[in-house]
Amino acid sequence: AKMTTLVACSLALIARSLPPQVCHDDGNAVRYFAFGSNLLASKMNGRGDTGVLSREPASVLDHRLAFNMRMFPPLEPSMASIEPCSGDVCEGCVYTLTREGYEALWKSEGGAMDRPGYEEVVVKASLRGSETVEAITLRSAAWMRLKVDAPPSVRYKGLIIDGAREVGLTQQYQARLAALPTSSPSAAVAAIARAHGVVAVLLFRLGLRDVMWPWRAACYALLRGKVAGSGGESVAGRRLGARLLDVAAEVSLGAVLLPTAMLGAAIRFILRMCGKEGWVQMGPPSRPKNATVAPRENGQYLLQAAQAVDRRAARVHKRIRNQ
């Protein structure tokens, strides 16, 4: 029965319609435009059986690379998205995927959730040979979209830079990526943020994510005000005023998160003593060593955990009403 359910779910996903202009080969192949960490072949391979048939450098005119998909500041403040922007250009690559492979990619990006963090849009991508094709791509959904971009983490920016180099994007665009500011909290603030994250995940699981809005807003404001280091700059070369602003923002971040971090540390200790620490795990849940899974960004796990617990809470409430 379980296998029948899985097959039915898979067929339902494959059966959903896609814009005809992004499909070819009688609907058996899909063109997908990647611009973030999916530029890396290893990243695409790690997302499951994505059925990559080809990959070509491409660019989308009048669009920009955005970092407006909200996540977990200051550790992973944002993920990449694409936004309309007259006169700008977003470089990336066009993958040709099998139809089933695209659905595996969509699911790995949270597409199977009740409320996906991305929405599918169609863009016109210019290939290196002057040919223009229409491709599907993923833009942050309105409910996940920040009004102002937030700096990505050093880790996430590095994935995009590595992917741009691997695909062979223009040197000018690679330099532009290298100059992007990043969120790079100190070890102390990172530890505080991880403890604070225990409370955030707990509330997220209980369907109370809006409770953390004041903390999240404060973190984003401080991150945007902070002068982050970029590719070719050295600390010594920065002006004293900017350095002092960095220190002030760092101290303020720690102060904002410290109260909930102390609560989170206590909760984590209690759960660890009870063998339930995984309940507030921020990353991928533990799996058997030989299990093959498609890794996702940490933020996707937060979203999936929230959706799962929302459904569980609804069932509990229904049982209570029926008693």
Legacy VTK file of the C-alpha trace (Angstrom):
# vtk DataFile Version 3.0
C-alpha trace
ASCII
DATASET POLYDATA
POINTS 323 float
0.000 0.000 0.000
2.868 2.331 0.848
4.524 1.663 -2.527
1.229 2.302 -4.314
0.915 5.667 -2.561
4.460 6.665 -3.536
3.844 5.733 -7.166
0.557 7.660 -7.170
2.254 10.753 -5.743
5.047 10.520 -8.316
2.563 10.197 -11.173
0.580 13.161 -9.852
3.697 15.346 -9.822
4.757 14.293 -13.303
1.229 14.828 -14.592
1.100 18.475 -13.531
1.278 20.840 -16.445
4.262 23.010 -17.323
4.320 25.948 -19.760
4.579 24.316 -23.213
7.280 26.761 -24.377
9.818 25.339 -21.898
9.231 21.746 -22.991
10.490 19.983 -26.090
11.041 16.492 -27.427
7.290 15.841 -27.217
7.210 17.072 -23.638
9.878 14.627 -22.455
12.516 17.330 -21.803
12.432 20.631 -19.928
14.684 23.688 -20.173
15.588 25.066 -16.736
17.578 28.270 -16.087
19.906 28.076 -13.070
21.598 31.103 -11.503
22.468 30.175 -7.897
24.093 27.135 -6.321
22.491 24.928 -8.993
25.134 26.193 -11.401
27.331 23.489 -9.893
26.928 20.090 -11.524
27.635 18.418 -8.182
24.788 20.355 -6.618
22.382 19.273 -9.331
23.524 15.666 -9.071
23.040 15.781 -5.321
19.414 16.817 -5.703
18.430 13.370 -6.914
17.858 11.907 -10.348
17.538 15.251 -12.128
18.164 13.680 -15.532
20.616 16.294 -16.831
20.873 16.007 -20.613
22.886 19.167 -21.299
24.110 22.425 -19.750
24.900 25.664 -21.594
25.952 29.124 -20.356
23.162 31.650 -20.810
21.994 35.066 -19.706
18.597 36.609 -19.025
18.321 40.293 -19.934
16.399 42.823 -17.859
16.682 40.607 -14.790
19.080 40.570 -11.859
20.457 38.033 -9.430
18.645 38.769 -6.170
19.219 37.610 -2.609
15.714 38.236 -1.355
14.541 34.773 -0.303
14.466 35.087 3.467
16.103 32.418 5.534
17.844 32.436 8.919
19.894 35.547 9.712
22.713 35.970 10.514
23.914 32.415 9.659
22.072 31.964 6.340
20.255 35.260 5.777
19.136 34.698 2.193
19.083 32.457 -0.829
19.307 33.422 -4.483
16.349 34.422 -6.611
15.800 36.253 -9.879
13.973 39.559 -10.222
12.948 41.771 -13.160
15.323 44.735 -13.453
15.476 46.891 -16.574
18.964 47.170 -18.048
20.511 44.513 -15.817
21.494 40.953 -16.717
21.445 37.695 -14.785
23.970 35.161 -16.030
23.580 31.455 -15.449
23.067 28.318 -17.456
20.255 26.486 -19.193
19.945 22.849 -18.226
18.005 20.447 -20.362
16.439 17.950 -17.975
14.193 14.984 -18.450
10.577 15.647 -17.474
10.907 13.368 -14.444
14.287 14.950 -13.653
12.790 18.427 -13.498
10.151 17.191 -11.064
12.930 15.736 -8.869
14.590 19.164 -8.900
11.308 20.932 -8.109
10.647 18.586 -5.189
14.183 19.113 -3.845
13.504 22.863 -3.857
10.375 22.355 -1.751
7.923 22.111 -4.633
6.021 19.196 -3.098
5.212 21.218 0.017
1.780 22.719 0.642
3.325 26.176 0.433
6.496 26.152 -1.709
9.149 28.760 -1.024
9.732 29.226 -4.758
7.404 29.940 -7.650
8.007 28.840 -11.232
8.387 31.574 -13.851
9.351 31.554 -17.526
12.292 33.639 -18.779
13.946 34.201 -22.165
17.531 33.001 -21.951
20.172 33.982 -24.519
22.649 31.203 -25.236
26.242 31.858 -26.311
25.431 31.140 -29.955
22.942 34.058 -30.051
20.006 31.652 -29.869
17.252 32.630 -27.441
15.163 29.969 -25.723
12.427 30.067 -23.132
13.204 28.283 -19.899
11.560 27.765 -16.555
13.284 29.102 -13.465
12.574 29.535 -9.757
11.813 32.884 -8.151
11.229 33.308 -4.424
7.519 33.169 -3.650
5.859 36.387 -2.504
5.455 35.131 1.068
9.194 34.364 1.286
10.416 37.446 -0.592
12.292 40.181 1.255
11.563 43.764 0.237
15.301 44.514 0.295
18.075 42.043 -0.506
20.074 40.603 2.375
23.717 39.491 2.077
24.229 35.752 1.561
26.489 33.681 3.777
30.127 33.192 2.833
29.359 29.492 2.279
26.470 30.129 -0.105
28.282 32.853 -2.048
31.201 30.452 -2.490
28.927 27.847 -4.080
27.667 30.381 -6.625
31.179 31.590 -7.457
32.392 28.014 -7.915
29.407 27.293 -10.157
29.998 30.420 -12.245
33.616 29.383 -12.772
32.608 25.803 -13.639
29.992 26.889 -16.188
32.285 29.534 -17.677
30.282 32.693 -17.074
31.885 35.954 -18.207
34.844 37.253 -16.222
32.989 40.505 -15.644
30.071 38.679 -14.056
32.378 36.501 -11.957
34.078 39.635 -10.648
30.663 41.043 -9.829
29.835 37.919 -7.829
33.152 38.060 -5.994
32.394 41.638 -4.912
29.079 40.721 -3.301
28.934 41.536 0.431
28.393 38.582 2.733
27.176 37.780 6.201
30.144 36.508 8.176
29.334 36.589 11.895
32.094 35.948 14.401
32.339 32.552 16.075
30.707 33.977 19.200
27.723 35.468 17.363
27.377 32.307 15.259
27.177 30.207 18.445
24.564 32.570 19.886
22.604 32.436 16.627
22.605 28.627 16.617
21.230 28.553 20.169
18.647 31.183 19.213
17.771 28.956 16.260
16.543 26.250 18.643
13.732 28.571 19.737
13.109 29.655 16.137
12.811 26.060 14.908
10.606 25.115 17.840
8.180 27.949 17.116
8.381 27.188 13.395
7.375 23.598 14.100
4.433 24.780 16.183
3.200 27.030 13.398
4.173 30.177 15.334
6.915 31.479 13.054
5.510 35.042 13.112
6.406 35.261 16.806
10.058 35.610 15.771
9.354 38.511 13.427
10.864 41.252 15.675
14.142 39.332 16.077
14.304 38.517 12.377
13.616 42.135 11.375
16.299 43.398 13.771
18.836 40.910 12.386
18.154 41.952 8.799
18.391 45.645 9.670
21.735 45.136 11.395
23.069 42.957 8.587
22.181 45.528 5.961
23.769 48.283 8.015
26.902 46.279 8.592
29.739 46.896 6.147
30.591 43.329 5.104
33.942 42.287 3.684
34.134 41.571 -0.029
36.401 39.667 -2.370
39.488 41.815 -2.796
39.265 43.999 0.295
41.525 43.600 3.280
40.543 44.598 6.806
43.510 46.934 6.993
42.336 48.789 3.904
38.948 49.661 5.279
38.233 52.965 6.901
38.118 53.142 10.676
34.526 54.357 10.697
33.346 51.397 8.659
35.242 49.000 10.900
33.666 50.506 14.009
30.244 50.146 12.390
30.982 46.466 11.779
31.913 45.949 15.422
28.836 47.821 16.635
26.557 45.747 14.388
28.226 42.533 15.555
27.764 43.426 19.226
24.170 44.479 18.568
23.411 41.194 16.813
24.713 39.253 19.781
22.722 41.397 22.213
19.478 41.004 20.220
19.793 37.208 20.043
21.249 36.525 23.496
17.981 36.253 25.509
16.409 33.696 23.165
19.801 32.000 22.778
19.921 31.345 26.520
16.425 29.891 26.377
17.397 27.837 23.316
20.484 26.458 25.044
18.344 25.327 27.992
15.774 23.708 25.686
18.490 21.948 23.717
20.066 20.612 26.947
16.723 19.219 28.141
15.966 17.635 24.764
19.458 16.154 24.628
18.959 14.570 28.040
15.690 13.091 26.754
17.271 11.904 23.500
15.063 14.261 21.478
17.597 16.839 20.291
16.772 16.045 16.654
13.359 17.610 17.174
14.900 21.084 16.897
17.581 20.161 14.369
18.228 22.977 11.912
19.893 20.919 9.194
19.000 17.682 7.412
17.574 14.976 9.689
19.851 12.030 10.400
19.589 9.117 7.975
21.228 5.743 7.517
24.791 6.029 6.263
24.031 4.343 2.964
20.861 6.313 2.289
20.887 8.391 -0.889
19.118 11.708 -0.514
19.042 15.014 -2.307
20.658 17.625 -0.062
18.780 20.911 0.285
19.596 24.255 1.777
18.996 24.434 5.535
16.116 26.825 5.063
14.174 24.235 3.058
14.324 21.877 6.021
12.874 24.579 8.240
10.006 25.026 5.799
9.355 21.306 5.520
9.463 20.856 9.293
6.906 23.608 9.728
4.571 22.109 7.127
4.818 18.629 8.649
4.118 19.857 12.160
1.235 22.044 10.982
-0.405 18.955 9.507
0.270 16.965 12.692
-1.202 19.732 14.852
-4.327 19.848 12.679
-4.858 16.112 13.186
-4.420 16.456 16.954
-6.906 19.342 17.107
-9.410 17.319 15.081
-9.092 14.377 17.501
-9.588 16.685 20.467
-12.750 18.151 18.961
-14.113 14.661 18.282
-13.574 13.488 21.861
LINES 1 324
323 0 1 2 3 4 5 6 7 8 9 10 11 12 13 14 15 16 17 18 19 20 21 22 23 24 25 26 27 28 29 30 31 32 33 34 35 36 37 38 39 40 41 42 43 44 45 46 47 48 49 50 51 52 53 54 55 56 57 58 59 60 61 62 63 64 65 66 67 68 69 70 71 72 73 74 75 76 77 78 79 80 81 82 83 84 85 86 87 88 89 90 91 92 93 94 95 96 97 98 99 100 101 102 103 104 105 106 107 108 109 110 111 112 113 114 115 116 117 118 119 120 121 122 123 124 125 126 127 128 129 130 131 132 133 134 135 136 137 138 139 140 141 142 143 144 145 146 147 148 149 150 151 152 153 154 155 156 157 158 159 160 161 162 163 164 165 166 167 168 169 170 171 172 173 174 175 176 177 178 179 180 181 182 183 184 185 186 187 188 189 190 191 192 193 194 195 196 197 198 199 200 201 202 203 204 205 206 207 208 209 210 211 212 213 214 215 216 217 218 219 220 221 222 223 224 225 226 227 228 229 230 231 232 233 234 235 236 237 238 239 240 241 242 243 244 245 246 247 248 249 250 251 252 253 254 255 256 257 258 259 260 261 262 263 264 265 266 267 268 269 270 271 272 273 274 275 276 277 278 279 280 281 282 283 284 285 286 287 288 289 290 291 292 293 294 295 296 297 298 299 300 301 302 303 304 305 306 307 308 309 310 311 312 313 314 315 316 317 318 319 320 321 322
